[in-house]
């Protein structure tokens, strides 16, 4: 019986592995870059659109204004390639297209259209000075139909200091995955869990017989 269950586990993971895109992977700490200045703005955030760092990058540009305990991050512009979308996020949140479309992650900046069909680049995000915060990243490396694909998900942890400087603490990108957990270097795989549960259930029924 144990041998049958072990076989089922191996089959499940094999099927899942074959169903995943060739370069689907999680990359930690290297593929989101924060630099000071750029495009007449205070700061630049750059994200790699492929797992290999520096192979294909896209950037956003923003200003920072500190007013007491609050810092306002104004999204100014971005590269006009496949681009990227950046959203306010909380640690532990499951960041995916469903959550984005449902309004769970306030839009900070990127390429989207408002209700009138006009292009809008971004908004102002207010954060607490001296307190780390998270931003969800949604980007892609290809175009689908009339717009860019959004098949890569990630996050970056930032902090604004009293003098207006921005520091980056951590980041992660999940390439060719449909979701990521903000602030946690994990990618949930519901498909695998469901398949394993089904196979184990089948063997449990056979055992009862």
FIMIMI-401229 format. One record per residue (C-alpha): x, y, z. Coordinates in steps of 0.02 Angstrom, whole numbers, plus 32768, in hexadecimal, padded with zeros to 4 digits. Layout:
% FIMIMI-401229
XYZ ...
***
This chain:
% FIMIMI-401229
800080008000 808B807A802F 80E180527F8B 8042807F7F2B 803381267F84 80EA814C7F64 80D081257EAD 803A81997EA8 80A182267EF2 812A820D7E70 80A9820B7DE3 805782AA7E25 80F8830B7E2C 812F82CA7D83 808C83007D32 809783AA7D85 814C83C27D4F 812583997C99 809284137C9A 80FA84A77CD4 8151851D7C5A 820884F87C38 8251858A7C9A 81D185997D26 823185C17DC3 8241862B7E5F 82D286A77E67 82FC86FC7F0B 8359879E7F30 83A787BE7E85 832387ED7E04 82DC888E7E4C 835589217E53 833F89CA7EAB 83AC8A5B7E70 83AD8B137E9A 83808B8C7E0E 834B8B657D5D 82D98BBA7CDD 82DB8C5F7D3E 828F8C087DD6 82CE8BDF7E85 82D08B217E75 82C78A907DFB 828A89DE7E16 82BE895E7D93 827D88AD7D82 82C388217D15 824387D57C9E 82A587327C92 82F486CA7D1E 83A586F47CE2 83D3879E7D2F 83F488287CB0 83AE87C87C1C 831188317C03 82E288BC7C7B 8257893A7C90 825789CF7D05 81E48A477D5F 82108AF67D9D 81CB8B4C7E38 81E28BE17EAD 81E18BE27F6B 81A38C6F7FDB 81AF8C628099 81338CC28103 814B8C9881BA 81278BE181D8 80DE8BC4812A 813B8BAF8086 80E28BC27FDF 81248B597F4E 80E98BA47EA9 80F08B307E13 81308B9C7D82 81598B2F7CEB 81918A867CAA 81E68A307C17 81788A1E7B7E 819B89667B5E 813588D67BA6 813A893B7C45 8105890D7CF4 807989317D6F 809B89587E26 801A89477EB2 8012896C7F6B 801588C77FCA 801C887D8078 809287F580B4 8043874880A9 7FC687788020 7FAD87047F8C 7FDB87747EFA 7F8B87407E54 7F2087827DC6 7E7D87577E1E 7EAD87C37EB3 7EE8884F7E42 7E47884F7DDC 7DDE88497E7C 7E3388E67EBD 7E8C88907F4E 7F3188E47F21 7F2689A17F05 7F7889D67E63 80188A3C7E7A 80538A447DC6 806789ED7D1F 800589E77C7E 7F4A89D97C99 7EB08A307C53 7E338A8C7CBE 7D768A7F7CAD 7D7B8AFB7C1C 7DF78A917BBC 7E848B0D7BD4 7F348AD47C00 7F6D8AFA7CB0 801C8ADF7CF0 800D8AE97DAB 7FD88B317E50 80218B6D7EF4 80438AEC7F7C 80528B29802F 80BD8AC580A9 80FC8ADA815B 81AE8B1D8168 82248A9F81B7 81AB8A0E819F 81C48986811E 813B896D809C 811A88F8800B 80F389127F53 80B388887EE2 80FE887C7E33 80A588387D9A 810588317CF6 812387C57C5C 819887A87BCB 811F87977B39 808687E97AEC 7FDD87927AE7 7F5687DB7A77 7F5788987A89 7FBA88A17B29 804C885B7B8B 804387B47BE2 804887B67C9F 809087097CC2 811387387D45 80E887687DF9 815887AB7E81 816E88237F11 81EA889D7F5B 81FD88D8800F 822D8990801E 82418A1480A5 82498AD3809E 82C38B228119 82B08BCB8170 831F8C2180F0 82B78BE2805F 832E8B58802B 82DF8AB37FF8 832D8A0C8026 8301895F7FE7 830088D08064 82CB883A7FFE 827888027F5C 824187687EFC 81FF87437E4D 819B86AB7E16 81AF86917D5A 8126863C7CF5 80BF86227D91 800F865E7DB1 8029869F7E61 80A186BF7EF1 809186DD7FAC 80C6878F7FD7 815E8795804A 817286D8804C 81E4867A7FD6 815F85FA7FAD 80F285D87F15 8051857A7F40 802D84EA7ECB 7F7384C07EDE 7F74844F7E45 7FF283D97E91 7F9983D37F38 7EF383AA7EE6 7F3F83207E7C 7F9582D27F11 7EF582D87F77 7E9482847EEA 7F1281F77ED3 7F2081D77F8E 7E6381D37F97 7E5C81517F0D 7ED780E17F67 7E7A80F9800C 7DD980BB7FBA 7E3580247F73 7E7C7FFC801E 7DD080008071 7D937F847FEF 
***
